[in-house]
Amino acid sequence: MAGMIHFILFWGFSYLGYQAGRRLKVPAPAILGPIICFMLLALLGIKLSVPSWQKPVLSVVTGILLGIRTNHSLKGVYWQIIVYGVWLVALTLAGVFVLTKAGIDKETAFFAATPGGMAEITLMSLNYHSDPFVTVLLQSSRMLISMAVFSFLASKYQKPVNEANVQKQPENAGKTISIPMWGILCILSLIAAVALKQIHVPVPYLLGPMAVIGAAVRMGGFSSRIDKRIQNLVQLGIGGLTGASITRESMIGLPRYIIPVILLNVLVIGSGLLMSRIFMKITNWDKATCILSCCPAGLSPTIMVAMEYGANANIVTIFQVLRMVTVLIATPFLVEWI
């Protein structure tokens, strides 16, 4: 009975934070809204216990959603992908070095510096001994500042968006996955997750479903569209889990993280601009496409900005998805090595 009450309170406060975030126009309200709500509860001395099964369930669903996004053709961009992947790993390691020199412990520095999706990296960090407050603070600042800077620069090279460009969607249109097929894929995802856990692969509940669904989408030619309501629900859960793990003591120490925020964003934005410059030299893509392909911010907002400014949304989508997938695969192994 107590577990059910805590479950209801957890999702109730998460939803309340989400609605408040939407009204206050907080960026990424489905993630930051619940986090802020639980932070306020922690400051008031209220601590909710979260059912232990929620984290693996959310990890599996997140892996499925990430797998759906992999249905994009990589034809003709192999060399750029190699350069991009090396840059991502080098950027992460440089970020870890900078943050540890600024006084942040190594595990927290790793997840805070990783330029992946904020929700996915934050969820992954909960499996390690990192400080969730610092991770969220640095990840959200990186996302917001990068989005502002790269969007502004891309706007300088904005092209007229004709009707053909407007209709060019970044999501592939393919066969719809039927309900029975979803059932089969979910069972296979769980089997893959358990198998990876047995052989001690890091974050198996995330990587297993991502691999299964990604392979099915690519080989079966299925649609890669994602239901916005499901995505919001998962983000609500991740935001709630993150917020519930933040302590009052870590929030009181906020002022000491101003310097790490500045250092990380100078590094991330500077290296992203350098990489976009390299893309301008080694490709024939327009400048807005090069800039937004290297934007280390949110996946969906970056793709929307690309469409708005007349950039090649398909190329931007490939590299934004590649950023998330590369980081998610490399991060658990790098953090174990470090």
N, C-alpha and C positions, 0 to 999 in steps of 0.2 A: 504493500500500500504506500509506504513512504517513498519507494522508488518511483511509483507512478506519479506521486505529487511532485517530486523533484523533476521528473521528465516534463510534466505539464508546465511547471514554473520556468524551466530552462527554455522551452520553445516559446512560452508566453513572453518572457523578457526579451528573447532574441527578436521576436516579431515587433514588440514595442519599440526596441531600439532601431529596427529597420524603418518603421513608419516615421519615427522622429527624425532619422537621418534623411529620409526623403523630403520631409517638410522643411528641414533646415538646409536642404540641398548639399548635404555632405557627399563628397566623392565616394563612389563604391559603397552606397548606403547599406547594402545587404551584408557587407563584411564589417565596415567600420561602425555602422549603427549599433549592432549587438555588442561589439567590443567596447564601445563607449558606455553603453548601458551597464554592462557588467563591471566596468571600471568604477562607475559611480556607486554601484552596489558595494563594491569592495571598500571604497572610501568611507561608506556608511557602516562598515563592519558586517555586511551581509555576505555570506559565502554559500553558494549552492553546490551541492555534490552532483557530478554529472555521471550518468550511467556509463560503465566501462565499455559497453558494446557499441556506443555511438561513434567512437573514433574509427574503428575498423569498418563500420558500415559506411560512414561518410567517405572514408578512403577508397572503398570499392566503387562507390557511385562517382566520385571524382575521377577515378581512373577510367571509368566507362565514358564519362563526358569528354575527357581528354583524348581517348581513343577515337571517338567520333570525328574529331577535328583533323585527323591525319589523312583525309581523302583529298590530297592535292598533288598535282603532277609536279615532279622535280626535274622534268626534262629541260636540259640546257642550262641548269644552274648548279651543276655538281662542283665546279671549281669554287664558286662563290660560297657554297655551303661549307666546304672545308675551311676556307678563310674565316667564315663566320663562326664556325664551331670552335676553332682555335682561339678566336677573340673572346668568346664567352667564357671559356675555361681560364684564360689568362686574366680576364677582368675579375672573375670571382676570386682567384688567388691573390691578385693585387689588392682587392677590397679587403680580404681577410688580413693581409699584412698591415694595411693602413689602420684598420679598426683595432687590431690587437695592439699596435703601437699607441693607439689612443686610449688604451686601458680596458678594452672590452675582452671578456674571456673568449677563447678560440672557437668554441662550438657556437656561441651566440653570434660572434663575428662572421662565421661562415654562412649561417642562414640569413643574417641581416644583409650581407654583401651580395648574395646570389641574385642575379638579375632575371628571375623567373616570374611566374604568376604569383601575386601576393597571397592569394588564398591557398594555392597548392604548397608553396614553400612554407607558409606559416603552419599548415597542417602537418607537413613533414617534420618541422622543427619540434613539434610536440612529442615526437618519439625519442627525442634526445634531451640532454640536460642543458638546454639553452634557455635564455630569459625571454619569454614570449612578449613581454612589454617592449623590450629593446628591439626585438625582431620586427614587430608590427610598426613601431615608430620609424625605424630606418627604411623598411620596405615601403610604407605608405608615403614617406617623404620622397623616396626615389621615384615612385610612380607619379606623384602629383607634379613634382618639379620637372621631371623628364617630359611628361605630357605637355606641360605649358611651354617649355623651351622648344621642343621638336615640332609642335603644332605651329608655333609662331614662325619658325624658320621655313617650314613647309608652305605656309601661307604666302610667303614671298615669291614662291615659284608656282603659285596656283594656276592651273589651266582651266579654261572654260569647260564645264561639265555638260556635255551634250547628252542627248537622250540615250545613246548607246552606252555611255559610261555609267549612267544612272542605273541601267538595267543589269550591268555586270556585277553580279553578286559574288562575294568572296566565298560563299558556301556552295559546294557542288550540289547540283541537282541530280539525284540518282534514284534508284528504287527505294521505296519506303520499307523500313524494317517492320515486318508483321509482328503481332503480339506473340505468336508461338515462337518465332525466330528470336525475339527479345528474351523469352524464357530460356531458350537453349544457350544464347550468348551469356546470359547472367549466370547460368550454372557453370559454363566453361570458365567464366571469369573467376568464380569462387574457387573452382578446382585449381586454376593457375595461381591464384593468390595463396592457397594452402600449400601447393607444391613449392613455390618460391620461399615460403616461410620455412618449410622443412629443410631446405638446403641453405638457409640462413642468408638469403638475399635481402638487402636493406629495403625497408618500406614495401613489403611484398603485396599488401592490400591495395597499393596504388599502382605499382608497376605491372602486376599480373593482369588486372582487368584492362589497363591501357594497351598492353601488348595484344591481348585476345581481340578486343573490339577494333583496335587499329588494323589488325590483319584481316578481320572480317569485312571491314568497311572498304579496305583497299582491294581485296580479292573479289568481293561480291558486288562492288560498284554501288553500294548503298548510299543513300542520301546522308550528308554530313550536317544537316540542320539540327539544332539543339533547341528543345523546348525551353523558352525563357523562364517559365514558372519553376521547372525542375532545377534549372541553374540557380535561380534565386534561393530556392529552398536549401540547396546544398551550401551556398554561400552563407545563408543564415546560420546553418549548423556549424560551419567552420568559424564564423565570427563569434558565435556563442561559446564554442569550445576554447577559442583563443582568449576571449574576455574572461571566462571562468577560471583560466589558469594564471591570470595576472594578479599579482599580490599588491597590497597597499604599500608595502615597503619599496617595491621597485618604482612605483609611480612618484613617490616622494622624492626620489633621486633624479627626476626629469632634467633639471638644469645641467647636470653633468654630461648630458648626451648632445648638447648643442654643437660642440666641436666635431664629434663623429658624424653628425648629420651633414655638416658643411663639407667635411673632407670626402665622405662617400659620394655625395652628389657632384662635387667637382670632378672626381675620378670617373664616375659613371657617365656623366654627360660629356665630359671631354673626350673619353675614349669612344663613345658612341658617335660623336661628330667626326672624329678621326676615321672611324670605320666607314661612315657614310661618304667621306671624301675619297677613301680608297675605292668604294663601289662606283663613284662617279668616274674614276680613272679606268677601272678594269671592265666596266659594262657600258652599254649604250642606253641605260635606263635614264629617265628624266630625273632631275634633281630632287623633286618632291618624293618620288618613289624611293630613291637612295636614302634620303633623310628618314622617312617613316619606317623603312625596313630595319633600320638600326635604332629605332626608338625603344629604349628599355622600360617601357611603361605598360599599361594594361593592354591585353590583346584586342578585345572588342572595341574599346575607344579608339585605338590606333587605326584599326581597319575602317571604322566609321569616318575618321578624319581623312584617311586616304581617299575614300569615295567622295567626300565633300570637296576635296581640293583637286580632284581629277587625276590623282596618281594611279598607278597600276595596282588595283586592289588585290589582284591574284598574287602578284609577286610579294606585296607587303604581307599578305596572309601567310604565304609559304614561310617567310622568314620569321614572322611573329610566332607561328606554331612551332617552327624549328627551335626558336629560342626557348620556349617552354619545354619541349620534349627533350632537348639536349641537356638543359639544366636539371630536369627531373631525373633523367637517367644517370647523369654524371655526379650529381650532388651527393647521394648516399654513399657512393664508393669513395668520393674525394674526402668526405667528412670522416669516414672510417680511417682512411689513410693519414689524414692530418691529425 
